[in-house]
């Protein structure tokens, strides 16, 4: 029986879809260590055909790393193409990458208050919102090596084999040789200032996630497909899962410019990969939106009765995305929004709360800031309609 599950991670998104002969996990929440056991307990399985990381936010990517490290099984991993372009720089020794990022930040004007763009959980995300349009209006890329069938260019193999693992924070406490005296001036961050230091460590976290997910997938021998953000030319994907704002790439697109800027693009909510699992005679479709604003995304025509994950956890910043989906589904009473989140006073926003369609949340915000207990959201297909499991309550957000 087809089923859809919102896994109740502490923060972020983690969605599992099982349909005839196919299953997919899209994102894994923030907890690298807790997610594998939670996935097993909630889904009653230890595998998925395809595992997707939509973008490089910690609350989407960390659980994917945990899934792979724990030895849970999958046939393919689908990752953003920008990661592949950055990997040669990220696979270098930590000290080399650290120096480059310090130099990048030292030459960056941080006098403008990038935190006022939109409250973000990390400095690199705030920086990404601030610079995204400038960077993508004048893209600087060059064609790189061909990607082999397993997802890795031949020239990357030696880099991946030789890459020493970095631990997640606080991996930076002793990553360098104490005899390398030329490195110590960088350790004091004298040129960066408080905002620059915060941006530095946030950028290192972003690089660490890419490096860790890539190396564990490589050493486990799991084939990777890389999808480059592109709203104009989408790939066909596979029968059960199609990208709506990306195309699968056969050659690496190498970034020419600053590593800091490239890392910022990997965490950009605007470039979250969006996927559509089409309807069949057994069930309506499922739209996985991640944190996308859905700008320039052509939505499918089969949204009647479908499930859609709430873009960016119901944030008011994504109001246009909710309206676009509601318009596309033509106000179908059988359409279902599923929202996953942690505890936030600002989410969901008023636009999301005003949607006419059915809504379900892993956690709801009540009046006075009170919360409901976190729940697993389950839907299954009965008679070709997505039906709420009786233990999954409807949205109570206020």
C-alpha positions, 0 to 999 in steps of 0.5 A, a space after each residue: 500500500 502506498 504511504 507517505 510519512 513525515 518523520 518527526 525530526 527535532 528540526 528540519 525536514 525528513 519525508 519518506 514515500 513508498 509507492 509501488 516498487 519504489 521508495 524515497 527519503 527526502 532530507 533527514 533533519 538536523 540530527 546526524 546521530 539520532 536520525 538512523 534509529 528514528 528512520 528505522 522506528 518510524 518507517 519499519 524499514 532500513 532502506 530506501 531506493 533513492 535518498 535525496 539531499 535537497 540543499 546544504 542546510 544542516 536541518 536537511 543534510 545532517 540526517 542524510 549523513 547519519 543515514 549513510 554512516 549508519 549503514 542504512 541501505 539505498 541504491 542511489 543518492 541524489 545531490 545538488 550539482 553545485 557540491 560537485 563543483 566545489 569538491 576539489 577545493 573542499 577535499 584539500 587538507 583542512 588548513 588549506 581550505 581554512 586559509 582560503 576562506 579566511 582570505 575570502 572573508 577578509 576581503 568581503 564587506 560585511 558592513 551591511 547588516 545581512 541579518 536583516 534580509 531574513 532571519 536565518 539559523 546560520 551566518 552562511 545562510 544569511 550571507 547566501 540570501 544577501 549575495 544570491 542574485 548578484 552571484 547568479 546574475 553573473 555566473 562564473 563557471 567552466 566545463 569540468 570533467 565527465 561524470 562516470 556512471 557511478 557519479 564520480 569523475 575519474 579525476 576526483 577518485 584519487 582526491 576522495 581516496 586520500 581525503 582524511 575524514 573531518 569530524 563534525 564540530 568541534 573538528 576544528 580544535 586541532 586540525 593543523 600541525 602545531 609546527 606550521 607556524 605560518 598558520 597561527 596568524 590565521 587562528 587569531 582572525 585578526 582581520 575578520 572581526 566578530 561577524 567575519 569569524 561567525 561567517 567563517 565557522 558557518 562556511 566551514 560547517 557547510 563545507 564539512 557537510 558536503 565533504 562528509 556526505 560525498 566521502 561516505 557515499 564514495 567509500 560505500 560504493 553508492 552511485 550518485 546522481 548530481 542535479 544542477 539547479 535550473 528552472 529552464 531545463 529540467 531532466 526527466 528523472 525516473 518514472 517515480 521521481 522527476 526534478 522540477 527545477 534541476 537537470 541531471 548533469 553529465 559533466 562537472 561545472 567548476 566554479 571560477 571565483 571565491 570558495 566562500 561564494 560557492 559555499 553560500 550558493 549550496 545553502 541557498 533556500 532558493 536553490 533547494 531541489 524540488 521533486 515531483 512523484 507523479 500520480 498513478 492509478 493507485 494514488 495521487 502525486 507527492 510534491 517535495 518542495 524543501 525550502 524553495 520559493 518555487 519562483 519560475 518552477 512549473 508545477 505539475 498539472 496533476 496536483 488534484 488530491 496530491 500531497 505537498 511538503 510545506 516550503 521552508 516549514 510554513 515560513 511567511 517568506 515563502 508566501 508566494 510559493 503556497 499561493 502558487 501551489 494552491 492556484 495550481 491545485 485549484 482549491 482541491 479539498 482533497 489536497 494536503 499540506 504536510 509541514 515539518 518543523 522544530 519549535 519556532 514562534 515565527 512559523 508557520 506564518 499567516 499565509 500558510 495558516 490561511 490556506 484552505 487545503 487540509 494541513 498536517 504538522 509534525 508540531 503545531 504552535 498554539 495560542 500563547 506559544 504553547 506547542 502540541 507534542 511532536 507527531 509522526 504524520 502518516 498518510 496512506 492511499 485508499 481507493 486512490 486517495 491520500 487518507 490520513 492515519 487516524 493517529 495523525 491529528 490535523 493542524 492545530 496551529 494558531 
